Amino acid sequence: MPAAFFPYATLTIGLVPSLLGLHALIRPASVTKAFGLAFPTQPEARKATATFVRIYGIRNIAVSYLLTLIWSTGDRRLMAASSFAALAMCIGDGLLSKVVLGGGEWNHWFLAPVIAGVQAGLMGWI
């Protein structure tokens, strides 16, 4: 029988994006600086940047909500399959970070093997 902690690891992985999303909604300038970018000084640029950061926050909250709902079903295979959304976010955000910022990709990619390991555990492979 697969280890009992894998579903709870899935819940943890599912809740982390919501915390990042809330931070993006509340403090977009702080998130922009964490990305290694300067928050613009011109009012229109500030407004546009804050809007895009908040869109990022809403995306994170939506994905987190869906992963948490799926966790609540207790279906291990569904949890493993839905974790691909979190895996895609990690890989995609890392690629964008590398291409746009020229680095910082490992701030995202380090989670990929963790998520893959949890997926394997949920499927009973480890």
N, CA, C and O atoms as CSV, one atom per row, in Angstrom:
chain,resi,resn,atom,element,x,y,z
A,1,MET,N,N,0.846,-1.188,0.000
A,1,MET,CA,C,0.000,0.000,0.000
A,1,MET,C,C,0.887,1.247,0.000
A,1,MET,O,O,1.864,1.309,0.747
A,2,PRO,N,N,0.557,2.232,-0.827
A,2,PRO,CA,C,1.371,3.450,-0.885
A,2,PRO,C,C,1.356,4.190,0.449
A,2,PRO,O,O,0.406,4.086,1.225
A,3,ALA,N,N,2.414,4.931,0.694
A,3,ALA,CA,C,2.543,5.669,1.949
A,3,ALA,C,C,1.401,6.671,2.107
A,3,ALA,O,O,0.948,7.282,1.139
A,4,ALA,N,N,0.954,6.821,3.343
A,4,ALA,CA,C,-0.191,7.690,3.635
A,4,ALA,C,C,0.145,9.172,3.529
A,4,ALA,O,O,-0.761,9.999,3.428
A,5,PHE,N,N,1.423,9.524,3.549
A,5,PHE,CA,C,1.755,10.953,3.552
A,5,PHE,C,C,1.710,11.591,2.170
A,5,PHE,O,O,1.727,12.818,2.071
A,6,PHE,N,N,1.652,10.801,1.099
A,6,PHE,CA,C,1.639,11.387,-0.246
A,6,PHE,C,C,0.423,12.286,-0.503
A,6,PHE,O,O,0.579,13.345,-1.111
A,7,PRO,N,N,-0.784,11.903,-0.060
A,7,PRO,CA,C,-1.896,12.839,-0.245
A,7,PRO,C,C,-1.689,14.162,0.508
A,7,PRO,O,O,-2.080,15.221,0.016
A,8,TYR,N,N,-1.082,14.104,1.689
A,8,TYR,CA,C,-0.837,15.344,2.438
A,8,TYR,C,C,0.254,16.182,1.781
A,8,TYR,O,O,0.224,17.411,1.840
A,9,ALA,N,N,1.208,15.514,1.161
A,9,ALA,CA,C,2.216,16.246,0.386
A,9,ALA,C,C,1.555,16.935,-0.800
A,9,ALA,O,O,1.930,18.048,-1.168
A,10,THR,N,N,0.568,16.267,-1.396
A,10,THR,CA,C,-0.178,16.867,-2.499
A,10,THR,C,C,-0.936,18.099,-2.022
A,10,THR,O,O,-0.971,19.113,-2.719
A,11,LEU,N,N,-1.538,18.022,-0.851
A,11,LEU,CA,C,-2.241,19.182,-0.296
A,11,LEU,C,C,-1.278,20.336,-0.069
A,11,LEU,O,O,-1.596,21.484,-0.381
A,12,THR,N,N,-0.113,20.041,0.469
A,12,THR,CA,C,0.887,21.088,0.699
A,12,THR,C,C,1.307,21.729,-0.614
A,12,THR,O,O,1.370,22.954,-0.720
A,13,ILE,N,N,1.594,20.903,-1.611
A,13,ILE,CA,C,1.972,21.419,-2.932
A,13,ILE,C,C,0.830,22.256,-3.506
A,13,ILE,O,O,1.070,23.260,-4.175
A,14,GLY,N,N,-0.395,21.849,-3.250
A,14,GLY,CA,C,-1.546,22.579,-3.747
A,14,GLY,C,C,-1.793,23.896,-3.049
A,14,GLY,O,O,-2.338,24.819,-3.655
A,15,LEU,N,N,-1.406,24.010,-1.792
A,15,LEU,CA,C,-1.657,25.242,-1.038
A,15,LEU,C,C,-0.579,26.303,-1.232
A,15,LEU,O,O,-0.857,27.493,-1.084
A,16,VAL,N,N,0.625,25.902,-1.554
A,16,VAL,CA,C,1.725,26.869,-1.710
A,16,VAL,C,C,1.411,27.947,-2.747
A,16,VAL,O,O,1.653,29.122,-2.473
A,17,PRO,N,N,0.884,27.602,-3.929
A,17,PRO,CA,C,0.590,28.669,-4.895
A,17,PRO,C,C,-0.407,29.704,-4.377
A,17,PRO,O,O,-0.342,30.870,-4.766
A,18,SER,N,N,-1.332,29.291,-3.502
A,18,SER,CA,C,-2.299,30.263,-2.985
A,18,SER,C,C,-1.614,31.310,-2.115
A,18,SER,O,O,-1.996,32.481,-2.131
A,19,LEU,N,N,-0.615,30.896,-1.366
A,19,LEU,CA,C,0.122,31.869,-0.547
A,19,LEU,C,C,0.881,32.853,-1.427
A,19,LEU,O,O,0.891,34.056,-1.167
A,20,LEU,N,N,1.513,32.329,-2.466
A,20,LEU,CA,C,2.218,33.207,-3.404
A,20,LEU,C,C,1.235,34.118,-4.133
A,20,LEU,O,O,1.533,35.285,-4.386
A,21,GLY,N,N,0.066,33.584,-4.468
A,21,GLY,CA,C,-0.950,34.371,-5.152
A,21,GLY,C,C,-1.502,35.488,-4.285
A,21,GLY,O,O,-1.697,36.608,-4.758
A,22,LEU,N,N,-1.755,35.189,-3.021
A,22,LEU,CA,C,-2.228,36.235,-2.109
A,22,LEU,C,C,-1.192,37.339,-1.963
A,22,LEU,O,O,-1.531,38.522,-1.935
A,23,HIS,N,N,0.056,36.949,-1.870
A,23,HIS,CA,C,1.131,37.938,-1.778
A,23,HIS,C,C,1.146,38.819,-3.021
A,23,HIS,O,O,1.332,40.032,-2.923
A,24,ALA,N,N,0.952,38.212,-4.193
A,24,ALA,CA,C,0.944,38.981,-5.443
A,24,ALA,C,C,-0.239,39.938,-5.501
A,24,ALA,O,O,-0.113,41.046,-6.022
A,25,LEU,N,N,-1.378,39.527,-4.977
A,25,LEU,CA,C,-2.547,40.404,-4.983
A,25,LEU,C,C,-2.386,41.581,-4.027
A,25,LEU,O,O,-2.791,42.703,-4.332
A,26,ILE,N,N,-1.794,41.313,-2.878
A,26,ILE,CA,C,-1.692,42.341,-1.842
A,26,ILE,C,C,-0.496,43.262,-2.055
A,26,ILE,O,O,-0.604,44.472,-1.853
A,27,ARG,N,N,0.645,42.702,-2.461
A,27,ARG,CA,C,1.874,43.494,-2.580
A,27,ARG,C,C,2.561,43.256,-3.922
A,27,ARG,O,O,3.611,42.616,-3.962
A,28,PRO,N,N,1.997,43.752,-5.017
A,28,PRO,CA,C,2.588,43.497,-6.336
A,28,PRO,C,C,3.996,44.064,-6.497
A,28,PRO,O,O,4.811,43.485,-7.215
A,29,ALA,N,N,4.295,45.183,-5.845
A,29,ALA,CA,C,5.643,45.757,-5.962
A,29,ALA,C,C,6.677,44.828,-5.336
A,29,ALA,O,O,7.778,44.676,-5.865
A,30,SER,N,N,6.332,44.215,-4.224
A,30,SER,CA,C,7.244,43.287,-3.553
A,30,SER,C,C,7.519,42.061,-4.422
A,30,SER,O,O,8.652,41.585,-4.496
A,31,VAL,N,N,6.475,41.557,-5.075
A,31,VAL,CA,C,6.641,40.392,-5.948
A,31,VAL,C,C,7.513,40.747,-7.143
A,31,VAL,O,O,8.361,39.956,-7.556
A,32,THR,N,N,7.305,41.938,-7.698
A,32,THR,CA,C,8.118,42.381,-8.833
A,32,THR,C,C,9.589,42.427,-8.450
A,32,THR,O,O,10.444,41.998,-9.224
A,33,LYS,N,N,9.890,42.938,-7.274
A,33,LYS,CA,C,11.283,42.996,-6.810
A,33,LYS,C,C,11.836,41.595,-6.569
A,33,LYS,O,O,13.016,41.342,-6.810
A,34,ALA,N,N,10.985,40.683,-6.093
A,34,ALA,CA,C,11.429,39.300,-5.882
A,34,ALA,C,C,11.782,38.629,-7.205
A,34,ALA,O,O,12.625,37.733,-7.243
A,35,PHE,N,N,11.136,39.061,-8.294
A,35,PHE,CA,C,11.462,38.544,-9.619
A,35,PHE,C,C,12.767,39.123,-10.140
A,35,PHE,O,O,13.258,38.698,-11.185
A,36,GLY,N,N,13.337,40.091,-9.423
A,36,GLY,CA,C,14.574,40.711,-9.875
A,36,GLY,C,C,14.347,41.889,-10.790
A,36,GLY,O,O,15.260,42.316,-11.497
A,37,LEU,N,N,13.139,42.419,-10.783
A,37,LEU,CA,C,12.806,43.562,-11.624
A,37,LEU,C,C,12.519,44.780,-10.751
A,37,LEU,O,O,12.058,44.652,-9.617
A,38,ALA,N,N,12.795,45.946,-11.287
A,38,ALA,CA,C,12.468,47.179,-10.576
A,38,ALA,C,C,11.004,47.518,-10.840
A,38,ALA,O,O,10.533,47.404,-11.972
A,39,PHE,N,N,10.295,47.928,-9.814
A,39,PHE,CA,C,8.912,48.356,-10.000
A,39,PHE,C,C,8.944,49.726,-10.665
A,39,PHE,O,O,9.655,50.612,-10.192
A,40,PRO,N,N,8.197,49.925,-11.743
A,40,PRO,CA,C,8.265,51.185,-12.499
A,40,PRO,C,C,7.882,52.400,-11.655
A,40,PRO,O,O,7.170,52.288,-10.658
A,41,THR,N,N,8.371,53.553,-12.080
A,41,THR,CA,C,8.058,54.794,-11.369
A,41,THR,C,C,6.944,55.585,-12.047
A,41,THR,O,O,6.238,56.340,-11.378
A,42,GLN,N,N,6.770,55.428,-13.366
A,42,GLN,CA,C,5.710,56.142,-14.071
A,42,GLN,C,C,4.352,55.533,-13.698
A,42,GLN,O,O,4.220,54.312,-13.613
A,43,PRO,N,N,3.343,56.392,-13.475
A,43,PRO,CA,C,2.036,55.899,-13.016
A,43,PRO,C,C,1.399,54.847,-13.934
A,43,PRO,O,O,0.875,53.846,-13.446
A,44,GLU,N,N,1.436,55.057,-15.242
A,44,GLU,CA,C,0.820,54.092,-16.158
A,44,GLU,C,C,1.569,52.762,-16.151
A,44,GLU,O,O,0.956,51.695,-16.195
A,45,ALA,N,N,2.883,52.834,-16.096
A,45,ALA,CA,C,3.686,51.604,-16.051
A,45,ALA,C,C,3.475,50.876,-14.728
A,45,ALA,O,O,3.430,49.646,-14.696
A,46,ARG,N,N,3.346,51.623,-13.646
A,46,ARG,CA,C,3.080,51.018,-12.333
A,46,ARG,C,C,1.750,50.269,-12.355
A,46,ARG,O,O,1.633,49.147,-11.864
A,47,LYS,N,N,0.753,50.931,-12.943
A,47,LYS,CA,C,-0.581,50.338,-13.010
A,47,LYS,C,C,-0.567,49.056,-13.847
A,47,LYS,O,O,-1.153,48.048,-13.453
A,48,ALA,N,N,0.097,49.097,-14.993
A,48,ALA,CA,C,0.170,47.920,-15.865
A,48,ALA,C,C,0.925,46.778,-15.193
A,48,ALA,O,O,0.493,45.626,-15.247
A,49,THR,N,N,2.046,47.098,-14.564
A,49,THR,CA,C,2.840,46.066,-13.896
A,49,THR,C,C,2.060,45.441,-12.749
A,49,THR,O,O,2.046,44.220,-12.597
A,50,ALA,N,N,1.411,46.272,-11.944
A,50,ALA,CA,C,0.615,45.755,-10.829
A,50,ALA,C,C,-0.515,44.864,-11.342
A,50,ALA,O,O,-0.844,43.854,-10.719
A,51,THR,N,N,-1.103,45.234,-12.467
A,51,THR,CA,C,-2.178,44.425,-13.053
A,51,THR,C,C,-1.661,43.051,-13.465
A,51,THR,O,O,-2.292,42.037,-13.167
A,52,PHE,N,N,-0.520,43.011,-14.147
A,52,PHE,CA,C,0.025,41.724,-14.590
A,52,PHE,C,C,0.454,40.855,-13.411
A,52,PHE,O,O,0.280,39.636,-13.444
A,53,VAL,N,N,1.007,41.465,-12.384
A,53,VAL,CA,C,1.395,40.688,-11.203
A,53,VAL,C,C,0.149,40.132,-10.522
A,53,VAL,O,O,0.157,39.000,-10.037
A,54,ARG,N,N,-0.905,40.914,-10.485
A,54,ARG,CA,C,-2.147,40.426,-9.876
A,54,ARG,C,C,-2.782,39.308,-10.702
A,54,ARG,O,O,-3.387,38.395,-10.141
A,55,ILE,N,N,-2.651,39.371,-12.022
A,55,ILE,CA,C,-3.124,38.267,-12.868
A,55,ILE,C,C,-2.362,36.991,-12.516
A,55,ILE,O,O,-2.952,35.913,-12.433
A,56,TYR,N,N,-1.060,37.115,-12.312
A,56,TYR,CA,C,-0.229,35.992,-11.873
A,56,TYR,C,C,-0.746,35.456,-10.534
A,56,TYR,O,O,-0.815,34.244,-10.327
A,57,GLY,N,N,-1.104,36.364,-9.636
A,57,GLY,CA,C,-1.630,35.957,-8.336
A,57,GLY,C,C,-2.945,35.210,-8.448
A,57,GLY,O,O,-3.160,34.207,-7.767
A,58,ILE,N,N,-3.823,35.701,-9.309
A,58,ILE,CA,C,-5.112,35.036,-9.511
A,58,ILE,C,C,-4.905,33.650,-10.109
A,58,ILE,O,O,-5.591,32.702,-9.726
A,59,ARG,N,N,-3.971,33.522,-11.039
A,59,ARG,CA,C,-3.658,32.207,-11.617
A,59,ARG,C,C,-3.218,31.245,-10.521
A,59,ARG,O,O,-3.677,30.104,-10.469
A,60,ASN,N,N,-2.340,31.701,-9.658
A,60,ASN,CA,C,-1.844,30.833,-8.590
A,60,ASN,C,C,-2.966,30.412,-7.644
A,60,ASN,O,O,-3.039,29.253,-7.236
A,61,ILE,N,N,-3.831,31.347,-7.301
A,61,ILE,CA,C,-4.936,31.024,-6.394
A,61,ILE,C,C,-5.899,30.045,-7.058
A,61,ILE,O,O,-6.372,29.111,-6.409
A,62,ALA,N,N,-6.195,30.244,-8.335
A,62,ALA,CA,C,-7.116,29.348,-9.046
A,62,ALA,C,C,-6.556,27.930,-9.126
A,62,ALA,O,O,-7.277,26.965,-8.870
A,63,VAL,N,N,-5.293,27.798,-9.474
A,63,VAL,CA,C,-4.677,26.466,-9.551
A,63,VAL,C,C,-4.651,25.824,-8.167
A,63,VAL,O,O,-4.917,24.630,-8.028
A,64,SER,N,N,-4.334,26.604,-7.159
A,64,SER,CA,C,-4.305,26.092,-5.795
A,64,SER,C,C,-5.684,25.594,-5.363
A,64,SER,O,O,-5.809,24.535,-4.749
A,65,TYR,N,N,-6.699,26.361,-5.688
A,65,TYR,CA,C,-8.072,25.975,-5.349
A,65,TYR,C,C,-8.437,24.648,-6.014
A,65,TYR,O,O,-8.990,23.758,-5.368
A,66,LEU,N,N,-8.129,24.521,-7.296
A,66,LEU,CA,C,-8.449,23.280,-8.007
A,66,LEU,C,C,-7.689,22.085,-7.439
A,66,LEU,O,O,-8.265,21.011,-7.262
A,67,LEU,N,N,-6.403,22.264,-7.154
A,67,LEU,CA,C,-5.621,21.162,-6.589
A,67,LEU,C,C,-6.154,20.758,-5.217
A,67,LEU,O,O,-6.164,19.575,-4.877
A,68,THR,N,N,-6.597,21.736,-4.431
A,68,THR,CA,C,-7.151,21.439,-3.112
A,68,THR,C,C,-8.496,20.717,-3.230
A,68,THR,O,O,-8.769,19.788,-2.470
A,69,LEU,N,N,-9.328,21.138,-4.174
A,69,LEU,CA,C,-10.598,20.432,-4.403
A,69,LEU,C,C,-10.351,18.986,-4.818
A,69,LEU,O,O,-11.029,18.074,-4.344
A,70,ILE,N,N,-9.392,18.781,-5.691
A,70,ILE,CA,C,-9.078,17.422,-6.137
A,70,ILE,C,C,-8.537,16.603,-4.973
A,70,ILE,O,O,-8.862,15.422,-4.847
A,71,TRP,N,N,-7.715,17.213,-4.120
A,71,TRP,CA,C,-7.209,16.511,-2.938
A,71,TRP,C,C,-8.373,16.048,-2.062
A,71,TRP,O,O,-8.330,14.956,-1.496
A,72,SER,N,N,-9.408,16.875,-1.953
A,72,SER,CA,C,-10.536,16.545,-1.076
A,72,SER,C,C,-11.317,15.316,-1.549
A,72,SER,O,O,-12.075,14.737,-0.771
A,73,THR,N,N,-11.145,14.910,-2.807
A,73,THR,CA,C,-11.822,13.701,-3.291
A,73,THR,C,C,-11.184,12.434,-2.735
A,73,THR,O,O,-11.843,11.400,-2.618
A,74,GLY,N,N,-9.895,12.518,-2.390
A,74,GLY,CA,C,-9.189,11.345,-1.890
A,74,GLY,C,C,-8.730,10.386,-2.975
A,74,GLY,O,O,-8.151,9.344,-2.669
A,75,ASP,N,N,-8.973,10.712,-4.222
A,75,ASP,CA,C,-8.595,9.853,-5.351
A,75,ASP,C,C,-7.114,10.074,-5.681
A,75,ASP,O,O,-6.744,11.115,-6.226
A,76,ARG,N,N,-6.283,9.107,-5.353
A,76,ARG,CA,C,-4.835,9.248,-5.533
A,76,ARG,C,C,-4.439,9.421,-6.994
A,76,ARG,O,O,-3.558,10.225,-7.299
A,77,ARG,N,N,-5.062,8.693,-7.889
A,77,ARG,CA,C,-4.718,8.819,-9.314
A,77,ARG,C,C,-5.095,10.200,-9.845
A,77,ARG,O,O,-4.357,10.786,-10.636
A,78,LEU,N,N,-6.224,10.709,-9.417
A,78,LEU,CA,C,-6.638,12.044,-9.831
A,78,LEU,C,C,-5.692,13.098,-9.260
A,78,LEU,O,O,-5.356,14.070,-9.936
A,79,MET,N,N,-5.263,12.899,-8.014
A,79,MET,CA,C,-4.286,13.827,-7.420
A,79,MET,C,C,-2.987,13.811,-8.213
A,79,MET,O,O,-2.411,14.863,-8.488
A,80,ALA,N,N,-2.526,12.621,-8.581
A,80,ALA,CA,C,-1.282,12.509,-9.348
A,80,ALA,C,C,-1.424,13.175,-10.702
A,80,ALA,O,O,-0.528,13.900,-11.136
A,81,ALA,N,N,-2.541,12.938,-11.373
A,81,ALA,CA,C,-2.751,13.530,-12.696
A,81,ALA,C,C,-2.862,15.048,-12.611
A,81,ALA,O,O,-2.317,15.759,-13.454
A,82,SER,N,N,-3.563,15.545,-11.600
A,82,SER,CA,C,-3.740,16.993,-11.483
A,82,SER,C,C,-2.462,17.697,-11.051
A,82,SER,O,O,-2.311,18.899,-11.268
A,83,SER,N,N,-1.555,16.965,-10.451
A,83,SER,CA,C,-0.282,17.573,-10.053
A,83,SER,C,C,0.545,17.995,-11.256
A,83,SER,O,O,1.513,18.744,-11.118
A,84,PHE,N,N,0.163,17.514,-12.441
A,84,PHE,CA,C,0.853,17.973,-13.647
A,84,PHE,C,C,0.656,19.471,-13.854
A,84,PHE,O,O,1.495,20.126,-14.472
A,85,ALA,N,N,-0.448,20.019,-13.342
A,85,ALA,CA,C,-0.656,21.471,-13.428
A,85,ALA,C,C,0.418,22.197,-12.627
A,85,ALA,O,O,0.984,23.185,-13.095
A,86,ALA,N,N,0.697,21.711,-11.429
A,86,ALA,CA,C,1.749,22.322,-10.614
A,86,ALA,C,C,3.115,22.117,-11.255
A,86,ALA,O,O,3.962,23.010,-11.227
A,87,LEU,N,N,3.323,20.947,-11.829
A,87,LEU,CA,C,4.585,20.662,-12.511
A,87,LEU,C,C,4.762,21.581,-13.717
A,87,LEU,O,O,5.852,22.105,-13.949
A,88,ALA,N,N,3.695,21.775,-14.479
A,88,ALA,CA,C,3.756,22.673,-15.638
A,88,ALA,C,C,4.031,24.109,-15.207
A,88,ALA,O,O,4.766,24.829,-15.882
A,89,MET,N,N,3.445,24.530,-14.086
A,89,MET,CA,C,3.714,25.883,-13.583
A,89,MET,C,C,5.188,26.041,-13.225
A,89,MET,O,O,5.808,27.047,-13.569
A,90,CYS,N,N,5.747,25.054,-12.539
A,90,CYS,CA,C,7.164,25.122,-12.148
A,90,CYS,C,C,8.069,25.210,-13.365
A,90,CYS,O,O,8.959,26.058,-13.432
A,91,ILE,N,N,7.834,24.337,-14.314
A,91,ILE,CA,C,8.690,24.300,-15.505
A,91,ILE,C,C,8.493,25.560,-16.339
A,91,ILE,O,O,9.467,26.174,-16.773
A,92,GLY,N,N,7.244,25.949,-16.565
A,92,GLY,CA,C,6.965,27.144,-17.371
A,92,GLY,C,C,7.493,28.419,-16.743
A,92,GLY,O,O,8.097,29.246,-17.426
A,93,ASP,N,N,7.269,28.585,-15.451
A,93,ASP,CA,C,7.770,29.782,-14.774
A,93,ASP,C,C,9.294,29.816,-14.786
A,93,ASP,O,O,9.895,30.881,-14.929
A,94,GLY,N,N,9.915,28.652,-14.635
A,94,GLY,CA,C,11.374,28.591,-14.689
A,94,GLY,C,C,11.914,28.950,-16.060
A,94,GLY,O,O,12.905,29.671,-16.175
A,95,LEU,N,N,11.258,28.446,-17.104
A,95,LEU,CA,C,11.687,28.786,-18.466
A,95,LEU,C,C,11.542,30.280,-18.734
A,95,LEU,O,O,12.441,30.901,-19.303
A,96,LEU,N,N,10.421,30.854,-18.330
A,96,LEU,CA,C,10.236,32.297,-18.508
A,96,LEU,C,C,11.275,33.090,-17.731
A,96,LEU,O,O,11.803,34.087,-18.224
A,97,SER,N,N,11.561,32.649,-16.533
A,97,SER,CA,C,12.565,33.328,-15.723
A,97,SER,C,C,13.926,33.295,-16.407
A,97,SER,O,O,14.646,34.294,-16.429
A,98,LYS,N,N,14.269,32.141,-16.961
A,98,LYS,CA,C,15.562,32.005,-17.642
A,98,LYS,C,C,15.621,32.875,-18.891
A,98,LYS,O,O,16.620,33.555,-19.128
A,99,VAL,N,N,14.555,32.856,-19.692
A,99,VAL,CA,C,14.544,33.599,-20.956
A,99,VAL,C,C,14.433,35.105,-20.724
A,99,VAL,O,O,15.177,35.879,-21.325
A,100,VAL,N,N,13.520,35.520,-19.865
A,100,VAL,CA,C,13.249,36.948,-19.677
A,100,VAL,C,C,14.250,37.603,-18.731
A,100,VAL,O,O,14.756,38.690,-19.009
A,101,LEU,N,N,14.531,36.939,-17.616
A,101,LEU,CA,C,15.400,37.540,-16.600
A,101,LEU,C,C,16.853,37.107,-16.725
A,101,LEU,O,O,17.739,37.732,-16.144
A,102,GLY,N,N,17.101,36.047,-17.473
A,102,GLY,CA,C,18.463,35.561,-17.624
A,102,GLY,C,C,18.943,34.719,-16.460
A,102,GLY,O,O,20.143,34.480,-16.332
A,103,GLY,N,N,18.049,34.267,-15.619
A,103,GLY,CA,C,18.426,33.437,-14.481
A,103,GLY,C,C,17.255,33.272,-13.532
A,103,GLY,O,O,16.145,33.730,-13.801
A,104,GLY,N,N,17.520,32.612,-12.420
A,104,GLY,CA,C,16.488,32.390,-11.424
A,104,GLY,C,C,15.591,31.202,-11.718
A,104,GLY,O,O,14.607,30.972,-11.015
A,105,GLU,N,N,15.930,30.444,-12.760
A,105,GLU,CA,C,15.078,29.314,-13.134
A,105,GLU,C,C,15.022,28.238,-12.057
A,105,GLU,O,O,14.003,27.565,-11.900
A,106,TRP,N,N,16.120,28.074,-11.311
A,106,TRP,CA,C,16.149,27.028,-10.289
A,106,TRP,C,C,15.307,27.381,-9.077
A,106,TRP,O,O,15.033,26.516,-8.245
A,107,ASN,N,N,14.888,28.644,-8.959
A,107,ASN,CA,C,13.926,29.007,-7.918
A,107,ASN,C,C,12.587,28.320,-8.170
A,107,ASN,O,O,11.781,28.177,-7.250
A,108,HIS,N,N,12.348,27.900,-9.394
A,108,HIS,CA,C,11.122,27.204,-9.771
A,108,HIS,C,C,11.383,25.721,-10.009
A,108,HIS,O,O,10.605,24.871,-9.575
A,109,TRP,N,N,12.470,25.418,-10.693
A,109,TRP,CA,C,12.729,24.043,-11.118
A,109,TRP,C,C,13.054,23.094,-9.973
A,109,TRP,O,O,12.905,21.882,-10.128
A,110,PHE,N,N,13.488,23.602,-8.842
A,110,PHE,CA,C,13.830,22.692,-7.746
A,110,PHE,C,C,12.600,21.922,-7.268
A,110,PHE,O,O,12.730,20.849,-6.678
A,111,LEU,N,N,11.410,22.462,-7.519
A,111,LEU,CA,C,10.187,21.784,-7.097
A,111,LEU,C,C,9.778,20.639,-8.022
A,111,LEU,O,O,9.031,19.750,-7.615
A,112,ALA,N,N,10.261,20.656,-9.254
A,112,ALA,CA,C,9.838,19.646,-10.230
A,112,ALA,C,C,10.107,18.213,-9.757
A,112,ALA,O,O,9.198,17.386,-9.836
A,113,PRO,N,N,11.314,17.875,-9.267
A,113,PRO,CA,C,11.512,16.497,-8.807
A,113,PRO,C,C,10.692,16.163,-7.563
A,113,PRO,O,O,10.319,15.008,-7.359
A,114,VAL,N,N,10.411,17.162,-6.736
A,114,VAL,CA,C,9.570,16.923,-5.556
A,114,VAL,C,C,8.163,16.541,-6.004
A,114,VAL,O,O,7.593,15.561,-5.525
A,115,ILE,N,N,7.613,17.323,-6.924
A,115,ILE,CA,C,6.265,17.041,-7.427
A,115,ILE,C,C,6.233,15.696,-8.144
A,115,ILE,O,O,5.300,14.916,-7.954
A,116,ALA,N,N,7.241,15.419,-8.963
A,116,ALA,CA,C,7.299,14.136,-9.670
A,116,ALA,C,C,7.387,12.975,-8.680
A,116,ALA,O,O,6.769,11.932,-8.895
A,117,GLY,N,N,8.144,13.146,-7.609
A,117,GLY,CA,C,8.241,12.106,-6.585
A,117,GLY,C,C,6.915,11.860,-5.885
A,117,GLY,O,O,6.546,10.715,-5.622
A,118,VAL,N,N,6.201,12.937,-5.584
A,118,VAL,CA,C,4.882,12.795,-4.962
A,118,VAL,C,C,3.916,12.113,-5.930
A,118,VAL,O,O,3.119,11.265,-5.528
A,119,GLN,N,N,3.991,12.486,-7.202
A,119,GLN,CA,C,3.143,11.832,-8.203
A,119,GLN,C,C,3.433,10.330,-8.256
A,119,GLN,O,O,2.511,9.515,-8.286
A,120,ALA,N,N,4.699,9.975,-8.267
A,120,ALA,CA,C,5.075,8.557,-8.302
A,120,ALA,C,C,4.568,7.834,-7.057
A,120,ALA,O,O,4.099,6.699,-7.140
A,121,GLY,N,N,4.664,8.489,-5.914
A,121,GLY,CA,C,4.154,7.891,-4.682
A,121,GLY,C,C,2.647,7.697,-4.705
A,121,GLY,O,O,2.139,6.678,-4.237
A,122,LEU,N,N,1.938,8.670,-5.249
A,122,LEU,CA,C,0.484,8.554,-5.348
A,122,LEU,C,C,0.070,7.416,-6.271
A,122,LEU,O,O,-0.952,6.766,-6.051
A,123,MET,N,N,0.863,7.184,-7.298
A,123,MET,CA,C,0.559,6.111,-8.249
A,123,MET,C,C,1.006,4.741,-7.727
A,123,MET,O,O,0.704,3.715,-8.336
A,124,GLY,N,N,1.724,4.728,-6.600
A,124,GLY,CA,C,2.190,3.469,-6.040
A,124,GLY,C,C,3.474,2.963,-6.652
A,124,GLY,O,O,3.827,1.796,-6.483
A,125,TRP,N,N,4.177,3.825,-7.361
A,125,TRP,CA,C,5.421,3.424,-8.015
A,125,TRP,C,C,6.594,3.417,-7.048
A,125,TRP,O,O,7.580,2.717,-7.280
A,126,ILE,N,N,6.503,4.180,-5.974
A,126,ILE,CA,C,7.572,4.164,-4.962
A,126,ILE,C,C,6.965,3.973,-3.588
A,126,ILE,O,O,7.689,3.931,-2.594
